[in-house]
């Protein structure tokens, strides 16, 4: 893959294997199946986190890691870096909010959450009220997640999310009218 690297300085041979980009998805629902599968094709190491029994049991995407711990604990443990993206897809504030709190305070290059503009406004209010995140930290949240392409089905929404992730990863600015409604 593109993450493979071989370096030789005349004395030492260093071989690095595997993707250097990570995507952490909170929630193991149907949307995550598509997002994880497509992200693997884009050379991301994919970690899916969902402590809920009813979701995690049926989840299986080849090459993805499923963890069953609480999302905020998982993100702390993963030591998010500038090569990591975090996308929250559960629609459950108890799971999403604490994970987003950790992600927004981390160097993660992308932090996004699913939900309507109304729900995003409520989430932003909760995050600023209860967790004293700065305006700059709150402004890092991509929500509604994805680029506005008229996506309706889970695979289409996954494409819009990965399109936005790709743009951010390469330093492209997506103008507001193209953001998800």
N, C-alpha and C positions, 0 to 999 in steps of 0.2 A: 504493500500500500504506500501512499504518499508519506506516511509517517516513518517509513523505514529510512535509516540513515547509516552510512558507513564512513568512518573517518580514520585516517592513518597519518600520524605525525612523524613517521620514520622510525618510531620506536614502539608505539602503542596502537593497536587496532581496536577501535571502538565501534561496536555494531548495536544500533538501537532499532528495535522492532515494534510495530504496532502504531495505531493512530496517536497523534499527539494532541488531539482535540477531544474533549469529553462533553457529553450531554447528559445531564441529570434530569430525569422526568419524575415529577411527583404525581403519583396516581397511575394505576395499571388498567385503566379502562380501554374501551375499543379504540379510541383515538390514539392512545399510546402505542398500540400494536402497529399502526401505520407509521406514526412518527418515528418509533424506534427502528423499524425495518428500513425506512428511507434514510434515516440518519446513519445507519450502518453502511449503506451504499455510498454515503458522502464521507466515509472514513472517520466517523466519530466512534469513540468508545462510549457505549450507552449503558447507563445505570438507571434502573427504574426502581423507585422507592414507593412502597405502599404497604402500610401495616394492616390494612383491612383484609380480613380473611376472605370475604366474598369476592374481592377483586383479584387478589394476588394468586389465588389457587389456580385459576385457568390461564394465567399469563405465561406465554412462552414465545419468545422471539429469539431465534438462533443468534448466538454471539452477544446477547445482552445479559447483563447481570441484574437479577431481581433481589432487592434487599427489603426486609420486613420490619426494619426499625422505624422509629418516628422520624419524619423528614428533617426536622431541625437538627436532631442528633446526627443523622446521616451526613448532612452537609458539613457539620463541624468536623466529623471524622474524615471526610474526603479532602479536607483542606483545599477549598476552592481556589483556583488560580485564574490567571488571565486567559487560559486556554479552555476554560470551562463555561458552559451555558447551563442555565437552570430554567426549566419550564414547568409551571404548576398547572395541573389539569384536573384536580379533583372536584372543584366547585365547593369544597368544604373548608370554611375559614379555619377550623381547628387544625387542619393539616397544612393548608396552603400558607396562612399568615405567618406562622413561626418559621416555615421554610424560607419564605420570601424575606423575612427579617434578616436571617443569616446570609442569604444570597446577596441582598442589597448592600450589606455591610462588607461584603467580600470583594476581591478583585475580579470576580466572574465577568466575562466580557459581555454576557447577555443574560438578562433576567426577565422572564415573561410569565404572564398568567392569563388563563382563559376566562372569559366572562364578558358580559355586555358593558357598554360605557357606564351605565347606571351602577352595576356591580363593581366596576373598577373604581368609581368615585367613592362608593361605600368602603371598599378595601383600603383605598388611600387614606380616608378619614380614620379608619381603625388603626392602620399602621402608624399614622402620625400621632394619634391620641394616646395609644397604649404603649408604644415602643420608642417614642421620641427619636424617630429617624429624621435626619435633616432633609430639607427641600431637595438638595442635590442627590441624596440617596433615593428619595421617593421618585425623582425624575428619571432615575435609571430603569424604572419598571416599565416594560413594554406591555401595555394592556389597553384594550384588547390585544392579545398576542397575534402576531402574523401581519402580513401585508394584505391590503384589501384587493382581492381578486375575484370577489363574488362567490367565494367558496361556501358550499352548503354541506357537503358530505364529509365524514371524518377524513378520508384520504385527501380531499381537496384542502381541508383546513390544515392537515399535516404539511402539504406542499407550501401553503402560505406561511406557516411558521418557519419551515426550513429556508424559504426564500428570504425572510427577514433575518434569520440567523446568519445566512451566507452574506447578506449585505453588510451587516454589522461587523462580521468577522473580517471582511475586506475593507472596512472603513467607508462604506457607501452610506450616504444619508438618504433615507426614504422619506420623501415629502409627505406631509400630513394628509392630503386628500387620498393617498394610496394606503393609508393605515386602515386596519379593520374597523368597521362601523360598530 
